[in-house]
Amino acid sequence: MFFRKKPKIEAPIVHVGDTDFDQQVLDRPGLIVVDFWAAWCSPCRVMAPILDEVAVEFDGRGVRIVKVDTDQAPETSARFEIRSIPTLIFFRDGEPLFQVTGLVSKPTLVRELNQLVS
């Protein structure tokens, strides 16, 4: 029996740093979920495929997923007082709505986004 791998769909996730955070998040309209993460963080690595799937599912619904590597963007991380990762901050029209720290399941994330989009 042969199994075929599903083709990997490229998730529409934007990676930003200190220099382009304002332009990519604060100056943009709509709903943006910012994931503060680091390569050495195990829960962040577990969260990555969840965010990939959510980014694909919500791509046409006005939701952007943005990732900020805390090691590469220390100023932005300090500005938003990121003390623990992963941390997701939900922005609407450049204003932070709320944040969640720690691993978030896909059903929970989808439920929150559905409420914010509708």
C-alpha positions in Angstrom: 0.0 0.0 0.0 1.3 3.4 -0.9 0.7 6.6 0.9 1.0 10.0 -0.7 2.0 13.0 1.3 -0.3 15.9 1.0 1.4 18.8 -0.7 2.5 21.3 1.8 0.6 24.6 1.5 2.6 27.6 2.1 1.0 29.5 5.0 0.6 33.2 4.5 2.6 34.2 7.6 4.6 37.4 7.7 7.9 37.4 9.8 8.7 40.9 11.2 11.3 42.4 13.4 12.0 45.7 15.2 12.4 47.7 12.0 9.1 46.8 10.3 6.8 45.9 13.2 4.9 49.2 13.2 4.5 49.2 9.4 3.3 45.5 9.3 1.1 45.5 12.4 0.3 48.9 14.0 -0.2 50.8 10.7 -2.4 48.1 9.1 -6.2 47.8 9.3 -7.9 44.6 10.2 -7.3 41.7 12.6 -3.7 40.7 13.1 -2.5 37.9 15.4 1.1 38.4 16.4 3.0 35.4 17.7 6.0 36.2 19.8 8.2 33.1 19.7 11.8 31.8 19.6 13.5 29.0 17.8 14.7 27.3 21.1 11.2 27.3 22.6 9.6 23.8 22.5 6.0 25.1 23.0 6.6 27.6 20.2 7.6 24.8 17.9 4.4 23.0 18.7 2.4 26.2 18.1 4.0 26.8 14.6 2.0 24.2 12.6 -1.2 25.3 14.4 -0.6 28.9 13.3 0.2 27.7 9.8 -3.1 25.9 9.5 -5.0 28.8 11.0 -3.3 31.2 8.6 -4.4 29.2 5.6 -8.0 28.8 6.9 -8.4 32.5 7.7 -6.5 33.9 4.7 -9.5 35.1 2.8 -11.3 36.3 6.0 -9.3 39.4 6.8 -7.0 37.8 9.4 -3.2 38.1 9.2 -0.7 36.0 11.2 2.5 37.7 12.0 5.5 36.1 13.8 8.1 38.0 15.8 11.2 36.1 16.9 11.9 37.5 20.4 15.7 36.9 20.0 15.8 38.9 16.7 13.4 41.7 17.9 14.3 42.5 21.5 13.0 46.1 21.3 9.5 45.0 20.1 9.4 42.2 22.7 10.3 44.7 25.5 7.8 47.2 24.2 5.0 44.7 24.6 6.4 43.4 27.8 6.8 39.8 26.6 8.0 37.8 29.5 7.0 34.3 28.4 6.7 32.6 25.1 4.8 31.8 23.1 2.6 34.8 23.5 -0.1 35.8 21.0 -1.4 39.3 20.9 -4.5 40.0 19.0 -4.6 43.5 17.3 -7.5 45.2 15.5 -6.7 48.2 13.4 -3.3 48.6 15.2 -4.7 48.5 18.7 -4.1 45.5 21.0 -7.3 43.7 22.0 -5.9 41.0 24.3 -3.1 38.5 24.6 -2.7 34.8 25.5 0.5 33.3 26.8 1.4 29.7 26.4 0.3 27.0 24.0 -3.1 27.5 22.5 -5.0 24.6 20.9 -6.3 25.0 17.3 -10.0 24.7 18.3 -9.5 27.5 20.9 -7.7 29.7 18.5 -10.3 29.1 15.7 -13.2 29.8 18.2 -11.6 33.1 19.2 -10.9 34.2 15.7 -14.4 33.3 14.5 -15.9 35.5 17.3 -13.6 38.4 16.3 -14.2 38.1 12.6 -18.0 37.9 12.8 
